[in-house]
Amino acid sequence: MTERHLKQSPPLLVRPATLDDVSSIAHIMQKCFDPVEETHWHNQQIKEAISGNHLSVFVIVVSDQMVGFLITQIVVDEAEILLIAIEPERQGVGFASHLLQGWLNAEKQKSRLKKISLEVAEDNMAAIKFYHSAHFEQVGLRKAYYKKANGERTNAMILARRL
Ligand SMILES: CC(C)(COP(=O)(O)OP(=O)(O)OC[C@H]1O[C@@H](n2cnc3c(N)ncnc32)[C@H](O)[C@@H]1OP(=O)(O)O)[C@@H](O)C(=O)NCCC(=O)NCCS
């Protein structure tokens, strides 16, 4: 997606995260994810993700305020999306699409990515719609993969997009 597709057009920027972003990322994570799931990281894990070499962390900043983040892991020519989240009040206007495209543009300068994959809970309809709109297709299913706050288990869909 390009800025042209955004339903709002404030000044916005997609950039690699810095250590100054840790608390904002943690804040958005708390608001967006169920703490029972493995999607809830401690500040130290976020710091290590930003400063280490194994993961890539990007943020989207709108009018100087961070509204979302993306954490990926790249192994050779394949990327896995570990987490993506947009502030609940700022969802539905194209920011996740813009963040994904901004990250992809930056990564393509450095590596020859051939595939992006991810796991998403089968009942996370917003995320599934988002990924379908970003041209991901289902390639597998992990049964009872996620545990929810109420103790129930949910299947994980495995989605992938070839580049
Ligand atoms: C998934 C998520 C990142 C999408 O962010 P977003 O900024 O709202 O997404 P966008 O505005 O870029 O939407 C992209 C597409 O998804 C669709 N979409 C997004 N949220 C939707 C919803 N709640 N219901 C229906 N469609 C939705 C949009 O309509 C759009 O489709 P289009 O391109 O055909 O117009 C956001 O809902 C979120 O942070 N969820 C909580 C965290 C999460 O579950 N992350 C994913 C698992 S790691």
The ligand as an ORCA input file, in Angstrom:
! r2SCAN-3c Opt
* xyz 0 1
  C      -4.273     -6.391     12.448
  C      -3.982     -4.893     12.584
  C      -2.456     -4.731     12.730
  C      -4.469     -4.171     11.322
  O      -4.083     -2.800     11.440
  P      -4.875     -1.614     10.696
  O      -3.971     -0.422     10.673
  O      -6.211     -1.467     11.268
  O      -4.991     -2.228      9.214
  P      -5.251     -1.368      7.890
  O      -6.047     -0.154      8.256
  O      -3.953     -1.163      7.200
  O      -6.211     -2.341      7.085
  C      -5.786     -3.132      6.018
  C      -6.935     -3.957      5.512
  O      -7.448     -4.808      6.540
  C      -8.831     -4.568      6.751
  N      -9.121     -4.553      8.178
  C      -8.325     -4.104      9.166
  N      -8.980     -4.207     10.351
  C     -10.206     -4.728     10.084
  C     -11.324     -5.071     10.874
  N     -11.332     -4.880     12.196
  N     -12.396     -5.594     10.260
  C     -12.421     -5.789      8.926
  N     -11.385     -5.473      8.101
  C     -10.305     -4.956      8.686
  C      -9.064     -3.175      6.208
  O     -10.399     -2.997      5.817
  C      -8.109     -3.100      5.042
  O      -8.669     -3.746      3.918
  P      -8.633     -3.054      2.443
  O      -7.152     -2.944      2.099
  O      -9.362     -4.041      1.613
  O      -9.278     -1.722      2.626
  C      -4.730     -4.284     13.809
  O      -6.077     -4.673     13.769
  C      -4.149     -4.662     15.163
  O      -3.205     -4.031     15.657
  N      -4.722     -5.699     15.792
  C      -4.278     -6.131     17.143
  C      -2.936     -6.837     17.081
  C      -3.002     -8.071     16.189
  O      -3.910     -8.875     16.285
  N      -1.970     -8.222     15.316
  C      -1.915     -9.316     14.343
  C      -1.339    -10.553     14.904
  S       0.399    -10.354     15.321
*
